[in-house]
Amino acid sequence: MNRFIVVDFETTGSHPRQGDSIIQIGAVTVDDGEITECYSTLVNPGQPIPSFITSLTGISDEMVADAPTIEEVLPDLLRMLDGRTFVAHNASFDLLFLQEALHSQGYYTFDGYVLDTVELSRFLLPMQGSYRLAELADDLEIEHENPHQADSDAMATANLLLKLLKILGGLPLITLQRLQLLVASFRSDISVLLSHMEMEKLMQVSFAAEQGAASPDEENWDVYRGLALRIRQPEVRAQAAREPVYPAELDVFLEGVLRERGTLAQVNERYQYREAQEAMIRAVYAAMNDGAHLLVEAGTGTGKSLGYLLPTLLWSKWHQQQAVVSTHTIHLQDQLFHKDIPMLQAALPFSFTAARLKGRSNYLCLRKFEQSLEETGEGASHELRLTKAQMVTWLTQTETGDVEEVSLPPAGEVLWQQVKSDANSCLHRNCPWFTRCYYFQAKERAKDADVLIVNHALLLSDLQADSRILPRYEVAVIDEAHQLEDVASQQFGVQFSSAGLSNLLDRLAVDQEQGVPQRLADELGSWQPELREQAAAGLADLAERQLAAREGFHQWIRSFTDWAVKHAKDATETGRATVRFRASDFAGRQQRIVGKAKETIEQLGLLAGAAEQLLGLVKEQSEQPPFAVRSLATNLEGILDDLQQRMDILHFLFLSEQPDYVCWAEVEIRTTRKQLYLFAAPLDVSGSLAEQLFADRRSITLTSATLTVKDSFAHIIERYGLSRLPGERVRTLSLPSPFDYEQQGLILIPSDFPSLGKETEGVYLEAVTQGCADLVRAANGRTLILFTSYAMLRQVYDGLKEQLADENYRLLGHGIDSGNRSKLVRMFQREPKAVLLGTSSFWEGVDIPGEALSCLVIVRLPFQPPNLPLLEGRYEKVKAEQKNPFMTLSLPHAVIRFKQGIGRLIRQQSDRGVIAVFDARIVESRYGRAFLQSLPPFRIETGKWTQLRELVRPFLYSMHPHADS
């Protein structure tokens, strides 16, 4: 298989059998790894082209009026097809149109091999964030100037195919053979391609053996137990010859590192000295030396990351103690680990090491994955096989085994629960994979590092586990610290899903040949034939208990879900009906819900007991079981531990009163199968943070660009429990941004905008849509619109689409064009006239510097809905304390969120842009001043919108003299 024709069709729609036709053909032949011929033509479809197709492709009725018909172009296409494999991106679509065209003109349909580059990409590029052609081309640096035009799409797909064939040819033989077993049921003929590649690889291995040379696989891969792993590089330590600089020389040290001709400027030509950054370095270092906690609000552009990394490393090296840095987002972790730390390793006059550690469930267990490959029976779904194929390839690429590297489909999330590393099903040093274990290698690196980078969830999990997860530390820096309370509420609470327990029950099913109980019984019988009868009896009991537990659980789920939907107030943005509950709510007629919960817990306990009986057969044997038995028994123990955790959660939620917690349920109502999610979160996390984190550590630095409300740290100090500590142990520092906000930014607040409380939602949305359209036109796209409600986003998106239909703007709606934030941001940056509409996750962590973003719209002030169960419970608690819940909770949270949103616009000193706030409350309400007083010193203009919008183009034009005017 070395001759291919890569095809792309533009069409009038998606259904050829219902009359849709081809309007453009792009075809590229690839022979023996080279592009040999290109063909492109418009096609007259004999019918009008729908307007949305013209908008998408740029192809109009006028353009195809004189084009050849499909009858006239097919002979050329058939000549190119002859003897070649048909290749397309989403091949089923293009193949369907080809077959219909051939059939309609009296030709035989195509019966050759077919390859789909979407399928190929999914398992050969497992770390890819998106498999759309435009994003693949962008990430792989493939030229693709005109997406949705057949000639450009076909050429981009041909170049993608060449890259994929190169990747495939570089895989080790054992990986190709593993993939062969998994792709047999794939829709396209990938198995034929793999077989061809396998034969070539066998010839290479045979030739190397004849020459007495080592096999390429042995040199490049760690091949073990039928899997090929990427050889992991040993930790590289900096030269120890460079002596550390000690605190007595701090002034000299900072002079040599930070100043104009310092080492940072030498290793990074873009480095600029900042006074605020040096002030932060000195404050963090002093707090660590003095044993104080420090809160630092560092405005955008202050160089916050180096502002805490440098003093942390200095303190760590001087005291020979490990320090911890915690972040909320992966994006910031990546920046620290791959950009800031390497720069400091090159610039500092002493050596240091850094490591990153995540929660154990983020790492792959190689033993369990090996076992899962053996369980891939004939009944395995296409998605499950694809996921396993992805992971087999991923093993040749990853050094960390971190699940966040790999782009798993929904079926992959279920598989991951079975193959992730966890303490309950770990064989430790008895595991054949122990020396290659991703988790233990990460732990080893973490133990030896001078600075350890973690996320907030792991930092807080360590507190709950009595510091058994992380190495002991005395100093830490918590970046993105404004998120700590929300993460603590999750980590100090509990979560439960009906799907999670259903999957556990499935894994305990006996009627599955590849299930853990059945395989354990089979292996037991093979090892000790005299145990077969007992194992069979144990399986029969287990099957009976599993069926009873499953039926009882589903009955309880149905009754509780009915109650939850009936009593739910509103659906959340995710489409879930939400209801708060207490155990005391289920009195009288609803007592059966608690009774059923108790019955379910008892049935789950009986099921666990039956499984323990099966495990007992292994534990009773005097001789050590073979590895297969030990491995399956350990897996079963892990499942039972997970089961016990869920039983404990159900007992916590329904069979005991929890006055210090808020409990609530969320029911998926958009799907036919109603999934249930249960949560409990503490009313107040300040006590736990004060006792377990702050009181027990020498120095914790909390930093963010948004910690203050009206220039005061009081809200964060109170919510995080720092007010419980002696006053001298808590310090604060507010560092302004170096940006010239008065010159770089303009805030527009219309005084004549309808107020949502006084006008109908329709009137308000009409004004918002018109205002957004005005800004989009003035800025020539380049606009980010932030919403607090997905429903409102959708309505404004539809309104803008209608208003801007003929103006060539690219609208990108979160949850409409994609649910992936990173993907939408990349598309926004790539498109010249793009408009991005985002909800909650877009208010922070989105970094779009430069001319790509010039306009920001805040549609509504970001108050949380007061009926959120946790917020409702905290309101009640604050009221009981004779405080105002709005001023104590809602307003500070909204102000910090607002500051985060505003911070999306000005990201560097050369940036300049316009912000429009379409919420009249910011000027009409008494509390509106809290928002404005918390902002950097922007120039602010208020007045009629028809006057304000005229300021936008001149302001932006002064920055972009070459923009359309």
N, C-alpha and C positions, 0 to 999 in steps of 0.2 A: 504494500500500500504506500506508494510514493508519488502518485499522480492525483492531483486534486483540482476541483473547480469550486471556487468560493463565490457564492451567489448572494445577492441581496435584491429584494423587490420592494418598490414603493407601490402601494395599492390604494384603491378607493375605499377600502374598509378591511374587515377581518374575516369575511365569510364568502369564499369563492363560490360555494355551492348555492349561495343565495344571491348571486349576481355581482359580487364585487370583483374588480378586475385589476390587472397590473397596469401601472402608469409609467414606471421606469424600471429598467433592468441594469444592474451592475454585476459584472462577472470578471473574475481574475483567476487565471490558471497558475497552479504551482506544481512544478515538476522537479523531482530530485532536489528539493530544498531551495529552488529558485523561482521567482515570479517570471513567467514566460509570456503571458499575453493578458491584455486588459480589454474589456468590451463594455460599452455603455450606450444606452439609447433610451429616449423617451418612447412611450407607447401610447397610441390613441386607444382609450378604453371603450369608445363608442357610447359613453354616458357622461353626464356632468360629474365633475370632481367636487365632493363636498367641501364646504368652506373650511372646516376644521382640518381637513387633509391639506388643503392649500396653505393654511396657516402653519402647519407642522412641517411640511416638506418644501414649501416655496414653489410648488408645481401647480400651475393654473390651467384652466380650460384652453386659454389662448396658446399656451406653450405646447400643448399636445395636439392642437387642431391639425397641424400638417405632419405629425409624427407617423411612423409606420404602425400598422396594426400588429397584433400578436401573431397573426398568421404569417406576416412578412418577416418577423424577427426570429421566429422559432428555428428555422434552418441553421442560422449562425450559432444559436445557443446549443442546438443538438450536436453540432460539429465539436464544440468545446467540451460537451458532456461526455462524448464517446470515450469509454475506457477509464473514466476518472471517478473518484469518490466525490460525492456531493457534500459540500461543507457550507454551513450558514450559522449565524448567531441566532439561536432559537430556531433550529432547522425545521421543526415541524410546521411552523408558519409558512416559510418559503417553499418547502416541499409540497405542501397542500396546494398552493397556487400554481406551482409547476405542473403537478399531476393534473389539475383541472384544465390548465391551458393545453397540455398535450392531448388530453382526452377530448376536449372540445374541437380540436383540429384534426382528429382522426389518427393521432400517433399512439404507439404503445406508451404506457406510462413508464417512468424511470424505475429500473429494478436493480440499480447498482448499490454500492455501499454508501452510507450516510453518516456524517459526523456532525455533532452539534458542539460548537465552540463554547456555549454556555456550560454544558455538562463537563467538557474537558477542563474549562477554567475553574469550575467549582472544586474539582478534586486535585488539579495540578497547582492551583493558586489558593490554597486553603486560608492564607492570611490576608486575602484581598477583602476590602470592606464592601465592595459592590461588584456585581457581575454584569452591569449594563455596559454596552460597548463604549460609550463616551467616557465613562470613568476608567474602564480598563485601559483604553487608549491613553488617557491622561496619565495614569499611574505608571504605565509601561513605556511612556515616551514614544508612543506611536502617533504619527501625524494623522489627524482626523479633522479637517477643516470644516466640513459641512455635514454634521450629523443629520440623519433622516433624509439624506440624498443617496440614492442607491450606489452611485459610483464611488463616493467617499466611504460609505459603509462597507462596501465589498473590499476596497483596498485596505481599510483598517482591519477588517476581519482576516484578510489574507496575511497581513503582517502579524496579527495576533496568533494565527495558526502556526506561523513559522517560529514564533517565540515558544509556543506551547510544545511543538515538536522538539525543540532544543532542550526544554526542561525535561520532557519525557525521555529523550535520549541520554540525559545525564543521570537518570535515576539508577540505583543499583539493581542488579538482577533480582535479588530477593524481594525488593519492593514491587517490581513489575509482576513477579509471580503472585504476590499477595493481591495486587490490584486485579489481576486476571480472575481470581476467584470471586471478587466482589462485584465486578461490572458485567457479569454474564447476562444479567436481566436488564441492563440499561436499554433505553429506547433506541439509541443509535448504535453504530457498529464499532464502538470503542474497543471491544474485546478483540476484534480482528486487528486493529491498529496495535494493541498491546502485544498480541501474539507475534506480529511482524517485528516489533521492537525487541521482544524477548529473544527471537532467533538471532537478531543482529548482536545482542549482548552476549549470547552463548558463544557465538563465533569469536568475539573479542576475548572472552575468558579462555576459550580453547587455544587461541593464538598465543595469549600471554603465557599459558601453561607450557606450550611447546617451546617457547623462547626462554623458559626458566625464570620468567619475571613474575612479580607479585600481581595478583588481580587488582585492577583499578578499584574494585569495591573494598578490598582489604585496606588500601591506602587512604581512601576518602571517607569511609563509613565505619561505624562501630556495629558490626553485624553480630547479632546475638539472639538465640532462640527464635529464629525465623523472622526477625525484624531488623531493619537497618535504621540506625540512629545517627544523627549528625554528631560528629566528634566535637565534644565541648572543649573549648579552649580553657587551659588552666588560668586561674586568676593571675593577672599581671600586676605586680607590685612596683611602685615607683622606686627609683634608686634610693637606698637608705643612706647614701653618703651625705645627702643634703641635711644639715642640722636644723632642727626646728628653731623658730624665733620665740623667745620667751616673753611673758607679759611686761617685764620691765622695759622692754624695747618696743612697746606697742606703737608709739609715735613714729619711730624709725621704720618699723615694719609697715605701717599703713602708708607712709611716705613712699616706700620702695615698691609697694604693690598697686596703690590706687592712683597716684598722681600722674601727671601728664606723660612722663617718660617711665612710668612704673611697669612692672612685669605684665600686668593685665593689658595695658595698651600694646605691649610688644607681641603678645600672643593673639590679640583680637583687635584688628584694625578699626572695628566699629565701636570699641569701648570708649565711653566718655565719663570723665570724672563728675560725680554728683555730690554736692554737699550733704544732701539728705541721706544718701546712701552711707556716707561716712558716719553721720550722726547715728544712724541705725546700728551700724557695726559696733560703735562704742557703747551704745546703750545695751545691746544684747550681751556684749562681753562683760560689761559691768554687772548686769543682773545675774549672770551665771557665776561670776566671782563672788558676789555679795549674797547669793542664795535668795534672790528675789524673783517673783514672777513679773512678767512684763507684757503689756498689751501695746502693740504698735499698729496704728493705722497708717499705712504707707500708700500714698496716692499713686495712680498709674504713672509709670515712668521714673519712679524713684530707684529702681534697681533692687527691689525687695529681696529677690532670691539670693543674690550675692550678699545683700545686707544682713542676712541671717546665716548663710552657709559659712562665710569666712570666719566670723567670731566663734561659731559652733565648732568648726574644725580646729581652730586655734586652742579653744578650751579643751577639746577632746585630746589633742596631742600633748598639751602641757600636763594634763592630769592623768593621762593614760587611761581614760575611761571612754566607753562608747557613748555617743549621743544619738538621739533619734530625731528624724524630721518626718512629720506627718502631713499629708495632703488629702484633699477630698477627691480630686479628679485624677484620672489616669493621664490626661493631657499634661498636667503640671508635673506629675512624676516623671513622665518621659522627658520633659524639658530639663528637669534637674539632673536626671541620670545621663542623658545623652548630649546635653549642651553645657550646662553650668559646671557640673563636676569635672568633666574632661578639661574645661578651660582652666579651672582652679588647679587641677593636677599639673597642668603645664606651667602655671604662673607662680604658684607658691613655692617658697624656698624650703619646703619639707615634703616628705612623701606621706601619702595617706591612701586609705582604701575606702570604698563605698559599696554598699550592697542594697538590694531591694528585696523586701519580703512581703508576700501577700498571705491571705488566709489559706489554710491548707486545702480547702475545697477548690481553690483555683488551679491546683496542680494535678496533672494526669498521673494515675497509678498505672505503671506499665504492666504489672502483673494482672490487674483486672482487665486492662485493654487487651492483652494477649488472650486472656480467657474469653473475652467477648467476641474476638475474631473466630474462635473455635465454635461459638454458638450461632454463627450466621447460617441458619438453615435455609431450606428452599422457600419457606414462607416469609422470610424477611422482606420488608417493604423496600421499594426503590429508594426512598429517602434515607432509610436506615443504612442500606448498603452504600449510598453516596456519602453519608456521614463518616462511615468507617473508612471508605476510600480516602476521603479528605484527611483523616487523621493518620492513616498509613503514610501518606505523602508528607504531612506536617512533621512527622517524626524525623524526616530527612532534612528539615529546615530549622526546627526549633532548638534552642539551647536551654530554654527555661521550662518547657512543658506547661506554660501558663495559658489557660483556656481563653483569656482575653485576646490572645494573638490570632485565634482561629475563628473564622466566620461560620458558625454552625447554623444549619436550618432548624426549624422547630423540632424535628425528630431528634436532632443532635442534643437538644436540651435534656430530653429524656435519657438518652444514652449517657450523657455526661454524668448524670446522677448515679449511674451504675459503675462508671470507670474513674471517677474522681478519687483523689487521695483522701483518706480520713483515718483518724486514730483508731476507730472501732474495728476496722477490718484490715489492720496492718500487721504483717508478719515480722516487721523490723529486720533484724539481721538474719533471720531464717528465710527471708525472701530472696530468690535468685536474682532479682532486679535491684537489690538494696544498694549496691555500689553505683548503680546508674540512676537511682531514684531522684526525680526532679525536686521533690519537696525536701528531702534530707540534704541534698546538695545546696539548695537555697538556704536551709537552716545553718549549714556549715559556713557558707559565705557570710551569713548574717552575724554569726557568732564572732568572727574574726575582724569584722569591718570597724573602721573608726567612726563612720557615720552610717546609720541604717535608715533607709527610706521606707515608710509604710503608709497605709491609708488610715483615715480616722476610724473606720470600722475595726481594723485589726488592732489599733492602739487601744480602743475601748474594750474589745474582746479580751485582750490581755489583762485588763483590770479585773474583768469578771472571772478570769481563770487564775486569779492570784499570781499574776506575773509568770505564768508557766510557758507562755508562748514566745514572748520576746526576751532577749537577754536583759538582765537587770540594767537599768539606766537611771541616772540622776538628773540629767538635763535633756530637754526636748524643745523642739520648735514645732508649733502647729500652724501651718499656713492654711489659707482659706478657712480661718477660724470662725467666721460667721456661720459656718455650716455645722459646727460641733454639736449644738443642742439638738438639731434634727437627727443627726446620726446617733447621738446618745439615746434619743427616744426610741429609735429602732433597736439598737444593740441591747439596751436594758429592758426591752419588752420581749414579746413573743409573736411569732407569725406561724400561720397554719394554712395549708391549702388542701381542698378535697382531692385535687389531682395528685398531689404529692403522696397522700395516704393511699389513693387508688393504685398508684404505680408500685408502692411497696407491697400491697396485697397481691398485685399481679406477679411480682417477683417471688412470692411465696406459693403461687399456684402450682399444683402437682400435675395438671394436665398438659403442661408445657414440657416437651421433651428436652429442650435446652434450658429449662429453669433450674435454679440453684438446688432446690430440694431433690428433684428427680436425679440430677447429675451426681449429687452427693451420695444418694442411695445406690446408684449404679457403681460408683467408684468404691464405695464401702463393700459392696458385694464382690467386686473383682479382687479387692485386697483380702477380705476375710469372707470366703463363701458361706461360712456358717452364720453370718449376720444377715444374709439376704432376706430371710423370713421376717426377722425383727424389723429390718429396714422397710420392707413392704407393708408391714402392719403400721409402722410409724407414719409412712406416707399416706395410708388410708385414713388414719386419724387426723393427720394434717389437712388432707383434702376436705374432710368433713368440717373441721374447724374453720378453714379458710372460706368455704362457701357460706357458712353461717355468719362469719364476721363481715364478709363482703355484703351480703344481703341486709344485715342489720345496719351496717354503716350507711348504705345507700337509702334505706328507709328513713334513717335519722336525717340524712342530708336533705331529702325531699321535704320532710316536715319542717325542718329549720329554715330551709330556703323559702318555702311558702310563707312562713311567718316573717322572714326578713324582707321579702319583696312587698308584703302587705304593709309593713310598718316603716319602710324606707321613706326618707324625706325626698331626696333628689338623687339623680344619677350623677356620678362624678364625670370628669372629663374623659376618663378611660371607658365610659359606658357601663359603669358598675353601680347598682343600687346599693346605697350605704345606710346602715342603721346601727346606732349605738345600743348596747344592751348591758344589763347587769344580771347576775344569777337570780336576783329577786324579781326580775321582770317575768319570770316563767312560773308564776303562781296560778292557782285556780285551773282554768281550762288549758293553760299553756304548760302545766306541770309535766305533761307527757314529753315535752322537748327535753327537759332535764332528765326525766326517767329514761328516755331513749338514749341520751348521751351516756348515762351511767351504764346502761345495758351494752352499748357499743364498746365502751372501755373494757367491760368484763369479757365480752366476746373476743376482743383483741388480746386480752390477757390469756385466755384459753388457747388462742391460736399460737401465741408466743410459747406457751407451755408445751404444746405439741411439737413445735420446732425444736425446743430445748431437749425433748426426749430423743429426737433424731441426733442432735449434737452429742447427747450423752453416750450414744453407741460409739462415737469416736473417742471420747474422753475416757471411757472405761477400759480401753485396750492398753495393755502393758507396754507393747512395743510402739515405737514412733511411727505414725502413719506416713505413707508416701506423700510427696509434695502435692499431688492432685487432690488428695483427701484433705490435707491441711489447708490448702488454698480455698477449696469450696466451703469447708467448715468456717474458716475465717470470714468469708463473704457472708455466710448465713448469720454469723454473730453480729456483723456490721448491720445487716438488715434488721435484726432484732433490736439492736441498740437504737436505730432510727425509729423503729416502731414504738419503743418505750418512750422516747422523747415526745412523740405525737400523743401518746396516751396521757403523759404528764401535762401537756398543753391543754388537752380537752378537759382534764380534771381541774386545772387552774382556772379555765374560763367558765366552766359550767357547774362545778361542784364545790366551789369555795368563793366567798365574797372577797373582792379585791378593792378596798376603799382607796388605795393609793394609785390605782391604775384606771385607765379608760379602756374599755373593751368595745370593739365594734366588728361588724361583719360587712363584707362587700360581696355582691352577687353579680356575676357576669350575665347581663341581660340581653346582650346583642347576639349571642350565639344560642343555638337550639339546645345545647347541653349546658345547663347553668352551673358554672364552676363557682365554688364557695371559697372565700378567703376570710380568715379570722385573724384579728390583731388585738394585742394589748400593749399599751405604752404607759410608762409612769407619768403621773400628773406633773411631777417636778424632778428634774435630773440634777438640780444644783447641789443637793446634799451629796449625791453619789460622786459627782465630779470633784467637789471640795474634799471629801474624805479620801477617795481612792486615787485621785490624780494629783491635785495641787498640794494637799497637806503632806503627801507621802514622797514628794520629789523636791530636789534642791531648787530647780529653776525651770519653769515652763514659759516659753515665749509664745504668745498668741498674736498672729498677725494676719492682716487682710487689707484690702483697699477700702473695706466698708465695715468698720466696727463702731463708729460713733453715730449718734443722733443729735443734731444741733450741737456738734462739737463736744459732746459728752459721752464718756465710756460707761455711764451709770447703768444703762440697760444690760450690756454684756456682763459687767461685773456682777450684777444681781442674778441674772439668769444662769451664769456659769458657777455660782457658789463662791466667787472670790470675795464677796462681801463678808463671808464667814471667817475669813482669815485675818490675822492682825494687819492693820493698815500699812505698816512698814514693809510688809512682804509683797505688796502689790504696787507696781509702777505703771504709768501710762506715758505714751509718746505719740504725738500726732505729727506726721511729716507730710507737708504739702507736696503736690506734684510739681515737677519743674516746668510743666507746660504753661504756655501763656493762653489761658482759657478765654480771656476777653478778646484776644485776637483770633484764636483758632476756632472758637465755637459760638454759635448763636442759638439761643432758645426762644422759640416762638410760642406764646400762649394766647390763643384767640379768646377775646372777651365776649364774642357773640355766638359761641358754639352752644348748641342745645345741651341742657343738663339732663342726664338719664333719669333723674328722679322727678323732673318736672315735665319732660316730654316723653312721648312713646319711644320704645326701642327702635321702631322703624325710622322715625325722624332722626334720631341720634345716629343710627348706622348709615343713613343716607348722607349726613354731614361728614361722617368719618370717611366714607368711601370717596366723596368728592375732595375732601382735604388731602387724602392719600394720593389721589390721582393728580392733584395740583403739584404736590411735592415731587412725585415720580417724574412728571413732565419737566419740572424746573431743574431737577438733578440729572435728567437723562437716565433714569433708572437708579442704580447704585443706592437703593433704599432698603432699610431694615425696619419692619413694622412689628412691634411687640404687643402681644395680647395677653390678657389674663384668662380668656375663655376660648376654648376651641370652637364652640358654636359661633361666636362672634367672628373669629378668624375666617371660618368657612363662608359666612355671609359677606364679609368684606372682600374676600378672595373672588367670590362669584361676581360681586358688583364691579370690582376692578377689571376682571376679565372682560366684562361687557363694555365698560367705558374705554378700555385701552385696546380693544380687539384689533384695530387696524394700524396700531402704532409700533408693532415689532418689539414690544417689551416681553421679557421672559419672567412670568410669575412663578414663584417657587413657594408652595404652601406646605408647612409642616403637617404631616399626616394626610396630605393630599397627593403631592408629587413624590414624597418619600417620608418615611418615619425616622430615617437615619439623619441625625443632626449634622454629623461630620460630612456626610455625602452632600447634603443641601448647601452647606457652607462652601464646599469645594466647587459645586456647580455655580453658586452665586459669584464666587471670585473669578470663575472662568468666563462666564457670560458677560458681554459688554454692557447690556441694558437690562440687568437683572433686578428683580424686586423680591425680597425674601420676607415671608410672613411666618412668625414663630410664636409659640406659646412658652410655657414655663421654663423649659430647659434652655431657651435662647436668651434669657435675661442675664445669664452669666456664663463665663467660660468660653464665649465665642470671641475669637481674636481675628479681626479683619482689618489689618493696617493698610494705609495707603488709599489710593483713589477708588478702589473697589467699593468702599462704603463712604458715602458723603451725606446721607440723610438718615435720621433715626426718628421713628414715630412711636410715642408712648400713647396707646389708645386709652387705657384706663390705669389709674393708680393701682399698684399691685397689692391690694388688700386681700388677705385670705378669706374665703367664704366663712362666715361666722358659724355655719352649721356643720363644719368639719368636726367629727366626733372628738378628736384630741383637743382641738381649740375650744370647743364647747365646754369640755371638762375643765380645762385650765381657766376659762372665763369664770366658771362657778367657784373654783378655788380662790381666785383673786378677789371676787366679790365677797366671799366669806371672810377674807382678810381686810375688808373695808377699803379696798382699792378700786380704782377705775380700770376695768379690764381693757377698754379701748386704748386708753393712754398708756397702760402698762404693757400690753401685749401687741395689739393690732397695729397701732401706729408705728412703734419702733421697728417692727418686722417689715412693714410696708416701706418705710423710709430706707432701710438698708437694702431692700430689694430694688427700690427705685434707683438708688445710687449705683447698684450693680448694672441695671439696665442702661443708665446714662453712660456708664463707663465703657459701653461697647463701641462708642463712636471715636473718641480721640485716643489713639493707641501709641502714637509717636509724635515727635516734635514737628514733623512736617505735615501732620494731618490737620484737616480743617473740615468743619461740617456744621450742619443745621439739625437741631432737635425741635420737634413739634410735640407739644403735650395737648391732647384733645380731651382732657378731663377737666371740666370747669371747677371741680372741687379744689384744685390747687390754688385758685385765686378767690373763690367764693366762700370757702369754709375757713373757720378759725384755725384748724389744724394744718391747712395748706402751707402755712409759713414754715412748718417743720420740714417739709420736703425741700423748699427753696433754700432755707438756711443751712441745709446739710450738704448742698452742692458746692463744687468748686466755683470760682468767681466767673462764671460765664456771663456774656452780655445777654440780657433778657429783654425781649420786646413783647408788649401786649397791645392789643387793639383788635380792630375788625379783621377777620380772616382775609377778606379781599385785599386789604392793604398789606398784611403780614406776608402773604404768599409772594408779593412782588419783591420782597427783600431777598428771597432765596437765591435766585439766579445770579444777581450781582455779587452776592457774598461768595458763592461757589466759583463764579467766573474769575474772580480775582485770584483764586488758587489754581484754576485750570484754564489758562488762556487759550488752550487749543480745543476746549470742549465745544460741542454744538451750541450755537447761540441763537 
